[in-house]
Amino acid sequence: MSEHHSPQRFLLGQLTLDCFSRELSSATETLTLEPQVFQLLSLFIDAEQHQLSRLQITEQLMISESTLTKSLSLLRKAFAQLDPQTIYIETLPKVGYRLCQTVIPDVITAAEKTTAPHAHIHSVTAPAPSLQPAALQHPAPPRAGVKTKLILAVLWTAPLLFFVLWFFITLAPAPEKLPTPYINPPVPINTAQGIDYDLSLSQDGATLVYLSKDAEKNQLLLQQNPGKPKLLAEDNALSTAAISPDGLQVLSVKQNSQGCIVEWFMPENPQQKKTVAQCSTDAMVKIAWQNDSKGFYLRDRADKTQPYTLSRYRLDTTTKEQVTRPQSAESPTGDLAFAESDDGKTLAVVRDLPQQHSQLLLLDSSSFAVLQQKSFPFPISNIDWLATHLVVSKDAELLQYNTTTDQLEFLFYTGRTVQSLAVVNQQIYYADYEQDADIWQYDLAANTNRIRIGSSKADLMPRVNHKGDLAFLSKRGGKEQIWLQPAGQNEYQLADVPGSPALVRLQWSPDGESLLFSKDGALWQLMIASGQSRVLVAADKQVDVANWMTDGTGIIYSSKQSGDWQLWQLDLNTASSTQLTQQGGYSGYRLGNQLYFSKFHQDGLFMLNIATGEEDLLIADFDKSNGLNWRLSDDSIYYYQPEQGIRQYQLQSKSNSLLLATPERFVDHYDIQNQQLFYVKAGLPKGDVYKIEPVASSDINSK
């Protein structure tokens, strides 16, 4: 920061920046910025119009592009934590970034620094003190004898001042220090190639069980401290597992397209397994033991259209109980994470809420009655008990929630997304996770394949217009952003996804000048030229999948505003919507009086004559998971058939052919334009298991 700005504080919108302590504060919370992040913010404050390009930042701070991306992400995260309703860093397409809130300097005088370092900020409208040249100031000379009296007073009080100073230095207790309880560096438990995930711990912390996967194999491992991992099973169908609190039993889930089962076995004899439960083939099943090691909780769903629910199975009585029944209207995804307290009396359940929020439910473990509930304005992916508190993960952050005082505090930043966690004796074990994804281009005529977009982050949802411009989603900035690669040019960030970070489905307008997407129930249009977005349909209409009509005069979108998912047509000239389907509809395209569409709850692609209301099944083996990605183009329907690949159905000839067999690590995001097929291929996932411990009391006292 330039010298004429220092020393001082700044008012940034509703926040305050203290340049001496690097503290960014709201009315209720204070964060200390990392040095690199503080330098970046200082650069924005100094810049003309508070605006900078990426090149200016990297050159002036002498940092790499990756460091800039990380610092910018951390700065945005700090602003969002302190003032989540306000945008502070704005992305300017093709230009750079701008600090878009008012910046008001508030100078701290030398006297303030010495005598009142924690005083409240002065009003910026208060008049400055009057300063006169020294030659014009004429203080009256002291009367005779005053000097002598001052010298005598100093001589008499000096011993007393010395005694007081000696007391505070040697006898007075040291000021209390409150370090972050988890500031010790994490200790790696296993850092082999591939990804280690879904970890669980015995109650004494002596036994750790986790899955380890690389390009060739998927293994279930048991590790005792000290000791090398022991192989319990090797099977590509293994999806999750958990060690019992007593450390004597293991549950594992085997899942493939033919079936899903939960198996029980003992670690010393892993070959002798017993099936204890059935589960769904198309769900991300989770399991967790009860505290007494005699039962377990299972998270499952009936099918892709239903939210996840929680059941409890008792091994000693072979009984099953339904614990939760979330409604899809209130919780689209359902239950996300769960953990029983150490005393076995309370079950904590985290449930998905709209707009990327989460709800915490504390249930009585016997009756399943709700004891307490709390909503959080962010998604929670994992949860476990730390004594009477809860440790939760939010992306790469570990947080602690006090269920008694309703306080949430930061514990640790892991650097990568937390995939799973387990807490024993104040030691936190976690498995982190990272995976990139590239966009590939397959030339159907030449039968050639190449990477079109590649980076160290996940690039998803490719969408190509008739001009060859490629739009896609990317996490290069630490969250979902919309990027654009114009034909023959380099890619650049076009805009942030509005609201909380989330995956959105993109679709080009027929003229190639705008993108359509839904977010948090609202329908948005993003203008390419300006990078600005506008709302076409309000969030109360609960819009999900939207597709342009070929003439650009309207949009076909799905909505639950009439109860279940149905298809509606938006007339852009009148801004009015008309319901098209009555028996279900989720994703559709209109050609004349024919509506081609899929349903949310049912496999198959259907055709509706809008004039007569007659509905027919067009493609029977069309999987309902195609709702986000199938498309109608050039008199053909393109869709993905699981375990086969991307297929083409020609409307005139009614022929159905395989265009591309399922590529390795294929992600179900694809588009086709001018005989060019664009699809997403995930990289090999990376993730390790770590342990962090609280600072020892002796270490705290020595600091």
Sequence and secondary structure as in RCSB ss.txt:
>XXXX:A:sequence
MSEHHSPQRFLLGQLTLDCFSRELSSATETLTLEPQVFQLLSLFIDAEQHQLSRLQITEQLMISESTLTKSLSLL
RKAFAQLDPQTIYIETLPKVGYRLCQTVIPDVITAAEKTTAPHAHIHSVTAPAPSLQPAALQHPAPPRAGVKTKL
ILAVLWTAPLLFFVLWFFITLAPAPEKLPTPYINPPVPINTAQGIDYDLSLSQDGATLVYLSKDAEKNQLLLQQN
PGKPKLLAEDNALSTAAISPDGLQVLSVKQNSQGCIVEWFMPENPQQKKTVAQCSTDAMVKIAWQNDSKGFYLRD
RADKTQPYTLSRYRLDTTTKEQVTRPQSAESPTGDLAFAESDDGKTLAVVRDLPQQHSQLLLLDSSSFAVLQQKS
FPFPISNIDWLATHLVVSKDAELLQYNTTTDQLEFLFYTGRTVQSLAVVNQQIYYADYEQDADIWQYDLAANTNR
IRIGSSKADLMPRVNHKGDLAFLSKRGGKEQIWLQPAGQNEYQLADVPGSPALVRLQWSPDGESLLFSKDGALWQ
LMIASGQSRVLVAADKQVDVANWMTDGTGIIYSSKQSGDWQLWQLDLNTASSTQLTQQGGYSGYRLGNQLYFSKF
HQDGLFMLNIATGEEDLLIADFDKSNGLNWRLSDDSIYYYQPEQGIRQYQLQSKSNSLLLATPERFVDHYDIQNQ
QLFYVKAGLPKGDVYKIEPVASSDINSK
>XXXX:A:secstr
  GGG SEEEEETTEEEETTTTEEE SS EEE  HHHHHHHHHHHHSGGGEE HHHHHHHHT  HHHHHHHHHHH
HHHHHHH TTS  EEEETTTEEEE S EEEEE  HHHHHH TT     TTS       GGG       TTHHHHH
HHHHHHHHHHHHHHHHHHHHTS        S  S  EEEE  SSEEEEEEE TTS EEEEEEE SS EEEEEEES
SS  EEEEE TTEEEEEE TTSS EEEEEEETTEEEEEEEETTEEEEEEEEEE  TTS  EEEE TTSSEEEEEE
 SSTTS BEEEEEETTTTEEEE     TTT SSBEEEEEE TTSSEEEEEEEETTTEEEEEEEETTT  EEEEEE
ESS   EEEEETTEEEEEETTEEEEEETTTTEEEEEEE SSEEEEEEEETTEEEEEEEB  EEEEEEETTTTEEE
EEE  SSBEEEEEE TT  EEEEE TTSS EEEEE TTS  EEEEE SSS      EE TTSSEEEEEETTEEEE
EETTT  EEEEE GGG EEEEEE TTSSEEEEEE TTSS EEEEEETTTTEEEE  SS  SEEEEETTEEEEE S
SS SEEEEETTT  EEEEETT  GGGGGT EEETTEEEEEETTTEEEEEETTT  EEEEEE  TTEEEEEEEETT
EEEEEEE   BB EEEE    HHHHHH 
